[in-house]
Amino acid sequence: MRADAQRNYARLLSVAAEEIALNGADASLEQIARLAGVGSGTVRRHFPNRHALLAAVFRERVESLHAHAADLTGRPDARAALLEWLTAVTTSAATIRGLAVALNRDCGLEPGPAHEHCATSRLLEAGEPLVRQAAGALAPGVTVADLIALITGIALATENHPDPAEEANRLLGLAFSGISPSA
């Protein structure tokens, strides 16, 4: 990218993060362009669709969750490792406005360059080894996709709670007890 394009990209990403934090995942792209001091065409050049914008805004957090899953893989207590990771994902989804909506979007609906950075795809990829290693401690048929769907539902249901992270994690604990009753 040229220097001016890099500046525009960085400014757009910064403004988008602020707008999404204020207004959620459906923040106005036109407002983001206006606040960044660029035209809507510039937004579309950098982010061909809303999904690409959301993926860019949440990329750092999703990559951190991905790395956390990798660190937990291979731990002796597979059930505890999975629950630790699910708690981290739940806390993020409940406290970072717009992330649960981004995770709830189907990457396949908007294929293209942003698809490989799709938050949902990255978390499915991250959680798969944890679910596989904890398979004996989970109810039959539980998949990482089931768990991500559960987390996004919990996060969306608790977003207006006075302490969304605490309530979301309480609900995750209830659900996880049903999915994986401790022996």
N, C-alpha and C positions, 0 to 999 in steps of 0.2 A: 504494500500500500504506500502511496505517496504520503508525505508528511502531513498534508492538510486532511487527507482521508483518515489517517491514523488519529489525528486530533478530533475529527468529527465522530469517529467511532467511539473513542474514549468518552467524549462529552455525551453522546447519545446513550451509552451504557450507564454512565453516572446518573443522568437525568431519568432514564428509564427505571433504574433501581429505586430512586426516590419516589417516582410516580407510582410504581407498583406497590411500594411500601405504604403509600398513602391511600391509593385507590384500588388495590388488588390487581389481579392478573388481567383484567379487562380495561386497564388504564388506556386512555385515548392515545393512539399513535400520533394523531395530529397535535395534541397538547405536548407530547414528548418532543416532537419536532420543533414546535414553537419555543418551548423552554430551552431547548438546546441551540436555538438560533440557526436552524437549518430547515430546508424544505422537506416536505413529505417524501419527495423522490429520493432524497439522501437516506432517509430512514429505510425505505424499501430496497435501496441498493445494498445497504449493510445487512438488513434483516428482511428477507423476502416475504416473511409472514410472521404473525404474532408468536407462533411456536418457536421460531428461530430467535426472536427477541427474548422470550422467556428462558430459553436454553442458555443464552449468553449471560443473562442477568444472574441465573442460579448456578452457572457452571462451576464456580469455585466451591460453593457449598456442596454440590453434588459430588464433585471430585474428592472432597474431604470425606464424605460419607463412604464413597467407593474405597478410598484408602483405609478407612477404619474397618470396613468389612474384611479387607485383605489381611489386616493386622490380626483380626480375630479368628480367621480361618486356621484350623489346625489346633485350636485350644482343646485341652482335655475335656472340659465340660461344654460340649457342643450346644446344649440347650441354653446354658447361661450366655455363651458367646452370641447366639442368635438373638436372645432377648436383649442383650446389651446393644447390639446394632439396631434392632427394631426400636428401642427406646431413643436412640440418637436420631433416627430418621423421624420418629414421631415428634420429638421435641422440635426439630427443625421445621417440620411441616406445620406444626401448631403455632410456632412463633414467628416464622418468616412469611409475612403476608404475600399471598400469591403462589407460594411453592406448592401447597396442596392442590390448587387448581392446575398448576403446570404438571404435577404428577398424575392428575386425573385425566389428562388429555391423552388421546391415543396417538402415538407417534405415526402410526400407519396412515392416519387421515391426511397428514401433510408431509408426504415423503419428499426427500431432497437432501441437500447438503446438511441441514440442521438435524436430520434424522439420526446420524451417528452420534450426535451430542445430546440427544433427547434425554432429559432427566430420568424419565421412567425407564428407558432402555439401560442407562448406566446403572441405575439402582437394581434392576432385575439381574443384570450381569453380576453386580457386586454381591447380591444376596444369595444367588444360586448355590455357590459352594457352602455357605452357612446352612442353608436349608437341607442340602444334600447330606452334610455331615451330621445334622440333627434329626435326620429322617426317622430314626428309631424312637425318638422322643416326641414326635409329632403325630397328630391324628392322620390316618391314611389319606393320601390324596392332597394334602396341603402343599401348595406351591408358593414360590416367592411372589408370583403375581397376585395370589390371594392375599398375601400379607401386605403388599404395597397397596392394594385396593382397600383393605381394612384400615390401614394407616391413614390414607387420604380421607376416607369417610369419617374417621374419628377426628382428624384435624379440622375438616370442614364443619363438623357438628359442634366443635368446641371453640371456634374462632371468636365468638362473642362472649365467652366465659371470662370472668375477671382474671383468672390465671389459666390461660389455655394450655400451657405446657403441663401443668400439674393435673388438670382434668383429663387431658388427652392421654397422659401416661397412666393415670388411674384406670381409664377405660381400656387401654392396651393391656394392662395387667389382667383385667377381668377376661378379656378376649383370649389372651395367651393361656390363661389357666384352662380354658375350654379346649383350645387347640392342642395344648401340650400339658396335660395334667401331670404335675410332678409326682414321681413315684413314692 
